[in-house]
């Protein structure tokens, strides 16, 4: 049985189409990531603006379910 060489084969050269597609995917991923970060920041700001004020009127008659 023949032994396999220790060094791996070199990969074929990258085509320009593969490079452009990879760059496009990278840009789209980056844009999606920044959009999600901005959305989360806006949401947290909105949530911080909502204050926890006590309930107006008479207190509850029974304990609220926690489920």
C-alpha positions as CSV (number, residue, x, y, z in Angstrom):
1,X,0.0,0.0,0.0
2,X,1.4,3.4,-1.0
3,X,1.9,6.1,1.6
4,X,0.1,9.4,1.1
5,X,2.3,12.5,1.1
6,X,2.4,14.5,4.3
7,X,2.0,17.9,2.6
8,X,-1.5,18.7,1.3
9,X,-2.2,19.7,-2.2
10,X,-2.4,23.4,-3.0
11,X,-5.8,24.7,-3.8
12,X,-6.6,25.9,-7.3
13,X,-6.4,29.7,-7.9
14,X,-9.5,31.6,-7.1
15,X,-11.6,32.9,-10.0
16,X,-12.6,36.5,-10.2
17,X,-16.3,35.4,-10.0
18,X,-15.7,33.6,-6.7
19,X,-13.8,36.5,-5.3
20,X,-16.6,39.0,-6.2
21,X,-19.3,36.7,-4.8
22,X,-17.4,36.3,-1.6
23,X,-16.9,40.0,-1.3
24,X,-20.6,40.6,-1.9
25,X,-21.5,38.1,0.8
26,X,-19.1,39.7,3.2
27,X,-20.7,43.1,2.6
28,X,-24.2,41.8,3.0
29,X,-23.3,40.0,6.2
30,X,-21.7,43.2,7.5
31,X,-24.7,45.3,6.6
32,X,-27.1,42.9,8.2
33,X,-25.0,42.8,11.4
34,X,-24.9,46.6,11.7
35,X,-28.6,46.8,10.9
36,X,-29.4,44.4,13.7
37,X,-27.1,46.2,16.1
38,X,-28.8,49.5,15.4
39,X,-32.2,47.9,15.8
40,X,-31.2,46.4,19.1
41,X,-29.9,49.8,20.3
42,X,-33.1,51.6,19.3
43,X,-35.2,48.9,21.0
44,X,-33.2,49.1,24.2
45,X,-33.5,52.9,24.2
46,X,-37.3,52.6,23.7
47,X,-37.5,50.1,26.5
48,X,-35.5,52.3,28.8
49,X,-38.0,55.1,28.1
50,X,-40.9,53.0,29.3
51,X,-41.0,53.6,33.0
52,X,-42.3,51.1,35.6
53,X,-45.1,53.2,37.1
54,X,-47.4,51.8,39.8
55,X,-50.9,50.7,38.6
56,X,-53.4,53.5,38.9
57,X,-56.6,52.8,40.8
58,X,-57.4,50.1,43.3
59,X,-55.0,47.3,43.8
60,X,-55.6,43.9,42.2
61,X,-58.1,41.6,44.0
62,X,-56.1,38.5,43.4
63,X,-52.5,37.6,42.7
64,X,-51.6,37.6,39.0
65,X,-50.4,34.3,37.5
66,X,-46.7,34.2,36.8
67,X,-47.0,31.8,33.9
